Amino acid sequence: MTTATSHPYIVSSDNTLHGTPIVVGTRTPVRAIAELWKFGVTPEEIIVRLPHLTLAQVFDALSYYQDQRSAIDEDIARQRISDDQIHPRLR
């Protein structure tokens, strides 16, 4: 079941990423956009890295992130890979 949000470009679907909020028509989770932004990547740079997204979708995802910050930050922390699981050459 797909659940709309108050953000036009953001939905959640039980069938896609276990209900994680994503950009409509993609499998791109809001957390991915939020993480890039938190690392200092500008919205304009995000659409270069994720060219299937529009600038409007990125800004809406960031707006959703601001509205749901604690839940998205928890999701980011849950998905994080610990340093000991990363190959030393990739650290």
LOROTOR-780442 format. One record per residue (C-alpha): x, y, z; residue number from 0. Coordinates in Angstrom, 3 decimals. Layout:
<pts>
- X; Y; Z; NUM
...
</pts>
This chain:
<pts>
- 0.000; 0.000; 0.000; 0
- 1.332; 3.427; -0.969; 1
- 0.832; 6.243; 1.493; 2
- 0.910; 9.859; 0.342; 3
- 2.457; 12.555; 2.505; 4
- 1.855; 16.276; 2.699; 5
- 4.869; 16.590; 0.403; 6
- 3.950; 16.143; -3.269; 7
- 7.116; 14.258; -4.240; 8
- 7.387; 11.965; -1.195; 9
- 5.511; 8.704; -0.547; 10
- 5.897; 5.578; 1.545; 11
- 5.069; 2.119; 0.275; 12
- 5.131; -1.150; 2.177; 13
- 6.405; -2.783; -1.025; 14
- 9.355; -0.425; -1.494; 15
- 12.224; -0.334; 1.003; 16
- 9.955; -1.558; 3.807; 17
- 7.956; 1.668; 3.936; 18
- 10.901; 4.056; 3.985; 19
- 9.906; 7.469; 2.595; 20
- 11.020; 7.702; -1.039; 21
- 10.816; 10.123; -3.942; 22
- 7.726; 9.383; -6.059; 23
- 8.452; 7.180; -9.058; 24
- 11.884; 6.170; -7.792; 25
- 13.430; 3.924; -5.182; 26
- 15.483; 6.842; -3.846; 27
- 14.962; 7.181; -0.107; 28
- 14.720; 10.590; 1.513; 29
- 17.534; 9.494; 3.833; 30
- 19.952; 9.256; 0.867; 31
- 19.240; 12.846; -0.128; 32
- 19.414; 14.016; 3.486; 33
- 22.770; 12.297; 4.003; 34
- 24.267; 13.929; 0.941; 35
- 23.005; 17.308; 2.109; 36
- 24.367; 16.714; 5.631; 37
- 27.773; 15.976; 4.063; 38
- 27.666; 19.426; 2.460; 39
- 26.458; 18.486; -1.017; 40
- 24.231; 21.255; -2.380; 41
- 20.828; 20.466; -3.909; 42
- 22.225; 21.446; -7.306; 43
- 25.079; 18.954; -6.851; 44
- 22.685; 16.253; -5.648; 45
- 20.872; 16.253; -8.997; 46
- 24.244; 15.792; -10.715; 47
- 24.946; 12.758; -8.511; 48
- 21.356; 11.491; -8.798; 49
- 20.397; 12.640; -12.319; 50
- 17.045; 10.833; -12.284; 51
- 15.814; 13.421; -9.752; 52
- 14.663; 16.970; -10.369; 53
- 15.639; 19.938; -8.258; 54
- 12.036; 20.194; -7.067; 55
- 12.140; 16.578; -5.860; 56
- 15.386; 17.204; -3.981; 57
- 14.053; 20.331; -2.290; 58
- 10.849; 18.510; -1.353; 59
- 12.860; 15.620; 0.098; 60
- 14.899; 18.093; 2.154; 61
- 11.713; 19.778; 3.308; 62
- 10.308; 16.381; 4.317; 63
- 13.558; 15.658; 6.128; 64
- 13.241; 18.885; 8.118; 65
- 9.655; 17.981; 9.065; 66
- 10.587; 14.398; 10.027; 67
- 14.180; 14.923; 11.105; 68
- 14.300; 12.596; 14.119; 69
- 12.692; 9.673; 12.264; 70
- 14.952; 10.105; 9.219; 71
- 18.062; 10.468; 11.407; 72
- 17.107; 7.224; 13.185; 73
- 16.729; 5.533; 9.785; 74
- 20.150; 6.848; 8.737; 75
- 21.716; 5.494; 11.933; 76
- 20.024; 2.088; 11.438; 77
- 21.372; 1.817; 7.888; 78
- 24.911; 2.904; 8.766; 79
- 27.640; 0.335; 8.232; 80
- 30.131; 0.164; 11.077; 81
- 33.780; 0.945; 10.311; 82
- 34.864; -2.603; 11.117; 83
- 32.588; -3.907; 8.336; 84
- 34.179; -1.645; 5.701; 85
- 37.214; -2.929; 3.850; 86
- 40.297; -0.965; 5.010; 87
- 41.031; 0.248; 1.473; 88
- 37.609; 1.908; 1.339; 89
- 37.804; 3.733; 4.683; 90
</pts>
